[in-house]
Amino acid sequence: MRVVGAIVGLLSTVLLVSFGIRSVHPISAEAQQPSLLERVLTDPRLWAEDAFAVFGTLAAWRAAGETHILLYPDRVVSGSKSDKLDAARQRLAQLAPAMQRPVAPLRPPFAAAYASAVTARAPGIRPDVQRLAEDESYRAVWTRPDAQFLRRGVTTRSVIEAYGKPERTTTEVVHGQGERRPEVLTLHHYANGAVVFVESDLAPTPGVVDRVVLDVSVATALIFATTP
């Protein structure tokens, strides 16, 4: 029986080699898993359709030189600060045309999540300049009357349940002008800092995520098949 088994094994090897067939190693389950950043950026528990529309146009933000964006429940805010209103308007003039460019090709996981949102929601998102209350800087802002980007009521606890503990947690004190009490922000960093969930001590409900800060370059490299 051992001899027969050996002969069968030898014949199998000869056939595989003769026909150019090589053994195929299955891809590990770990290798097939999406990255943490991909999971965050496609999670409908965190984001409404307006956010997906913005993510689908991030290549344009990057092409216009934007490095970070801040996503609130009702608006998206440029990371670029200006002390003067005119400077912020100039920045908006640079960003707004970029938003009109054709959408760059999306990688399959993101095309499935973003394509319909970009078509249906992106045209209604309008640019503006607003003064951010916490530090009184002027920023380029994108919003719409019924906007919802970050879902309201997302908590830090739910983020940790979904993605694990943050890689690091830091605090930042934001001083405004006048006698207004400084705002203390707690920042929970994920994906090597590419996405940061921010709590504010001025929020009416403790533990609720006030905004999310996203690294435009890192996200763009992940989302799009080709990037400018």
C-alpha positions as CSV (number, residue, x, y, z in Angstrom):
1,M,0.0,0.0,0.0
2,R,2.8,2.4,0.8
3,V,4.3,1.7,-2.7
4,V,1.0,2.3,-4.4
5,G,0.6,5.6,-2.5
6,A,4.1,6.7,-3.4
7,I,3.4,6.0,-7.1
8,V,0.1,7.9,-7.0
9,G,1.9,10.9,-5.4
10,L,4.6,10.8,-8.0
11,L,2.2,10.6,-10.9
12,S,0.3,13.6,-9.4
13,T,3.5,15.6,-9.2
14,V,4.4,14.7,-12.8
15,L,0.9,15.7,-14.1
16,L,1.0,19.1,-12.3
17,V,4.5,19.9,-13.6
18,S,3.6,18.7,-17.2
19,F,0.6,20.9,-17.5
20,G,2.2,23.9,-15.8
21,I,0.0,23.6,-12.8
22,R,1.4,24.9,-9.5
23,S,-0.1,24.6,-6.1
24,V,-2.1,27.7,-5.1
25,H,-1.9,28.9,-1.6
26,P,-5.1,30.4,-0.4
27,I,-5.1,34.1,0.6
28,S,-5.2,34.3,4.4
29,A,-8.4,35.7,6.0
30,E,-6.3,38.5,7.5
31,A,-5.0,39.6,4.1
32,Q,-8.6,39.8,2.8
33,Q,-9.7,42.1,5.6
34,P,-10.2,45.8,4.8
35,S,-7.9,48.2,6.6
36,L,-9.2,50.1,9.6
37,L,-9.3,53.3,7.6
38,E,-11.3,51.7,4.9
39,R,-13.8,50.4,7.5
40,V,-14.1,53.8,9.0
41,L,-14.6,55.6,5.6
42,T,-17.4,53.2,4.5
43,D,-19.3,52.8,7.8
44,P,-22.9,54.0,7.4
45,R,-23.2,54.0,11.2
46,L,-20.8,56.9,11.3
47,W,-21.6,58.8,8.0
48,A,-24.6,59.9,6.2
49,E,-24.8,60.2,2.4
50,D,-23.5,63.8,2.3
51,A,-20.2,62.5,3.9
52,F,-19.9,59.8,1.2
53,A,-20.4,62.5,-1.4
54,V,-17.5,64.5,0.1
55,F,-15.3,61.4,0.3
56,G,-15.9,60.7,-3.3
57,T,-14.5,64.2,-4.2
58,L,-11.5,64.2,-2.0
59,A,-9.1,64.0,-4.9
60,A,-10.2,67.5,-5.8
61,W,-9.6,68.7,-2.3
62,R,-6.1,67.3,-2.4
63,A,-5.4,68.8,-5.9
64,A,-6.4,72.2,-4.5
65,G,-3.8,71.8,-1.7
66,E,-6.1,70.9,1.2
67,T,-4.4,68.7,3.8
68,H,-7.2,68.1,6.3
69,I,-10.9,68.5,6.6
70,L,-13.2,68.6,9.6
71,L,-16.5,66.8,9.4
72,Y,-19.3,68.0,11.7
73,P,-22.8,66.7,11.6
74,D,-24.0,69.7,9.5
75,R,-21.0,70.8,7.6
76,V,-17.5,70.1,6.3
77,V,-14.8,72.6,7.3
78,S,-11.4,73.2,5.6
79,G,-8.4,72.6,7.8
80,S,-6.8,75.8,6.4
81,K,-7.3,78.7,8.8
82,S,-7.4,82.4,8.0
83,D,-7.4,85.3,10.4
84,K,-8.9,87.6,7.8
85,L,-12.2,87.2,5.9
86,D,-10.7,88.2,2.6
87,A,-8.0,85.5,2.9
88,A,-10.6,82.8,3.6
89,R,-12.6,84.0,0.5
90,Q,-9.5,83.7,-1.6
91,R,-9.0,80.2,-0.3
92,L,-12.6,79.3,-1.1
93,A,-12.0,80.7,-4.6
94,Q,-9.2,78.2,-5.0
95,L,-11.2,75.2,-3.6
96,A,-14.6,75.8,-5.2
97,P,-13.5,75.2,-8.9
98,A,-11.7,72.0,-7.8
99,M,-15.0,70.7,-6.6
100,Q,-16.4,70.9,-10.1
101,R,-13.8,68.6,-11.6
102,P,-14.9,65.2,-12.8
103,V,-14.7,62.6,-10.1
104,A,-11.5,60.5,-10.2
105,P,-11.9,56.7,-10.6
106,L,-12.7,55.1,-7.2
107,R,-11.4,51.8,-6.0
108,P,-14.1,49.1,-6.0
109,P,-14.9,49.1,-2.2
110,F,-15.4,52.9,-2.3
111,A,-17.2,53.0,-5.7
112,A,-19.9,50.8,-4.2
113,A,-20.3,53.1,-1.2
114,Y,-19.8,56.5,-2.8
115,A,-21.0,56.5,-6.4
116,S,-24.7,57.1,-5.8
117,A,-24.0,59.7,-3.1
118,V,-21.6,61.7,-5.4
119,T,-24.3,61.8,-8.1
120,A,-27.3,62.6,-5.9
121,R,-25.9,64.7,-3.0
122,A,-22.6,66.4,-4.1
123,P,-24.3,68.9,-6.5
124,G,-26.4,70.3,-3.6
125,I,-23.4,70.9,-1.3
126,R,-22.6,74.6,-1.5
127,P,-19.3,76.5,-0.5
128,D,-19.3,79.3,1.9
129,V,-17.0,81.1,4.4
130,Q,-17.8,81.0,8.1
131,R,-16.1,82.0,11.3
132,L,-15.4,79.0,13.5
133,A,-16.6,79.9,17.0
134,E,-14.0,78.0,18.9
135,D,-11.0,79.9,17.7
136,E,-12.7,82.6,15.6
137,S,-10.7,81.7,12.5
138,Y,-12.3,82.0,9.0
139,R,-12.7,78.8,7.1
140,A,-14.0,77.5,3.8
141,V,-17.2,75.5,4.6
142,W,-19.3,73.1,2.6
143,T,-22.9,72.5,3.6
144,R,-26.6,72.4,2.5
145,P,-29.9,73.2,4.2
146,D,-30.6,69.6,5.2
147,A,-27.0,68.5,5.5
148,Q,-25.9,65.5,7.5
149,F,-22.3,64.4,7.3
150,L,-21.2,62.9,10.6
151,R,-24.2,61.1,12.1
152,R,-25.6,62.9,15.1
153,G,-25.1,61.2,18.5
154,V,-22.1,59.1,17.6
155,T,-20.2,58.5,20.8
156,T,-16.6,57.8,21.6
157,R,-17.8,54.6,23.3
158,S,-19.4,53.3,20.1
159,V,-16.3,54.2,18.1
160,I,-14.2,52.1,20.5
161,E,-16.7,49.2,20.3
162,A,-16.4,49.3,16.5
163,Y,-12.7,49.9,16.0
164,G,-11.0,49.2,19.3
165,K,-9.1,51.6,21.6
166,P,-7.5,54.5,19.9
167,E,-3.8,54.3,19.2
168,R,-3.3,57.4,21.3
169,T,-5.4,60.1,23.0
170,T,-4.4,63.7,23.3
171,T,-5.9,66.9,24.5
172,E,-5.9,70.4,23.0
173,V,-6.9,73.7,24.5
174,V,-8.4,76.2,22.1
175,H,-8.2,79.8,23.1
176,G,-10.7,82.2,21.5
177,Q,-10.7,86.0,21.7
178,G,-12.1,88.0,24.6
179,E,-13.2,86.4,27.9
180,R,-14.8,83.3,26.5
181,R,-13.7,80.1,28.4
182,P,-11.2,78.1,26.4
183,E,-12.5,74.9,24.8
184,V,-10.8,71.6,25.8
185,L,-10.7,69.0,23.0
186,T,-10.0,65.4,23.5
187,L,-8.6,63.8,20.4
188,H,-8.8,60.0,19.7
189,H,-6.3,59.0,17.0
190,Y,-6.8,56.0,14.7
191,A,-5.1,54.7,11.5
192,N,-1.7,56.3,12.4
193,G,-3.5,59.6,12.9
194,A,-5.3,59.7,9.5
195,V,-8.6,59.9,11.3
196,V,-9.2,61.6,14.6
197,F,-12.5,61.6,16.6
198,V,-12.8,64.7,18.6
199,E,-14.8,65.4,21.8
200,S,-15.4,68.9,23.1
201,D,-15.9,69.8,26.8
202,L,-18.4,72.4,25.6
203,A,-20.7,69.9,24.0
204,P,-24.1,69.6,25.6
205,T,-23.8,65.8,25.9
206,P,-20.5,64.4,27.2
207,G,-18.9,61.6,25.3
208,V,-20.4,62.5,21.9
209,V,-18.1,62.9,18.9
210,D,-18.2,66.6,18.0
211,R,-16.3,66.3,14.8
212,V,-13.9,64.0,12.9
213,V,-10.6,65.3,11.4
214,L,-9.5,63.4,8.2
215,D,-6.1,63.5,6.6
216,V,-6.9,64.2,2.9
217,S,-3.7,62.8,1.4
218,V,-3.9,59.5,3.2
219,A,-7.6,59.0,2.5
220,T,-7.2,60.0,-1.1
221,A,-4.4,57.5,-1.6
222,L,-6.7,54.8,-0.3
223,I,-10.0,55.7,-1.9
224,F,-8.9,56.4,-5.5
225,A,-7.5,54.1,-8.2
226,T,-5.3,57.0,-9.4
227,T,-4.6,60.3,-7.6
228,P,-3.3,63.6,-8.9
